[in-house]
Amino acid sequence: MLNRFFLAFVVFIIAFIPPASAVSKDYVLGPGDVVRITVYEHEDLNALARISQAGSINFPLVGEVFIAGMRERDAEARLTSLLRDGGFVKSPQITLIVEQYRSQQVSVLGEVNKPGMYTIDRGSKITDLLAMAGGVNPVSGGDYAVLIKKDGNDGKGGYPVDLLALLRNGDMTQNLEVGDGDIVFVPRMEMFYIYGEVQRPGSYRLQRDMTVVQALSMGGGLTPRGTQRGIQIKRRDASGAVTTINADLFETLMPDDVVYVKESLF
């Protein structure tokens, strides 16, 4: 199922990257970003500058200008004010564009093909980060991701992202925006275990809304001695205590359930 995620990534990336004209000027500048500054009808003042670790750039005529932490529109206004108030240009018209994003990074951890830290552009989404990280590991990756925000999660412990809903069903409400210092974590896939009188006892990936009868199928079906009567599920509750459930064939399995198939008495 997760093998199809990679094709879905390509479709989403092509379809949802906004045109440059549609992007707002709300990106927050930071050290390492490279900005291109254009002054209308004053080509001698045009500049390409990297923001220093101290947060400043050197701009013609006015010298060192601190712009880290400003939004692009605010940096434009500051440079405009400096040129105008300094008497250098009467009515300057300045455009500032980020050429290279270096100041904002997000960590992608867990069951992805290339975990690590990635530099993000303005408006980067979960799909962008998963694509940078090579996609979800098709062998071990789960159906969910968790977005952990740098500025806290309102006590929620992270925002869950339903990857199946996002990439298979196109539910873009799951495609959350990520920001500087955030963490995207993809946990291991959920498992269930089946043993007793089945052909292939062992551990298996837990599919969404899987029932006992589907679990029996994944286990290769019953042995000649097996019976569908009296199937039991051992399930651990929130407190860690293990309970035993006498299950029918259409009982829905939970993560880490242990399904036991008894031997027929006849």
Secondary structure by P-SEA (a helix, b strand, c coil): cccaaaaaaaaaaaccccccccccccccccccbbbbbbcccccccccccccccccccccccccccccccccaaaaaaaaaaaaaaaccccbbbbbbbbcccccbbbbbbcccccbbbbbbcccccaaaaaaaaccccccccccbbbbbbccccccccbbbbccccccccccccccccccccbbbbbccccbbbbbcccccbbbbbbcccccaaaaaaaaccccccccccbbbbbbbccccbbbbbbcccccccccbbbbbbbcccc
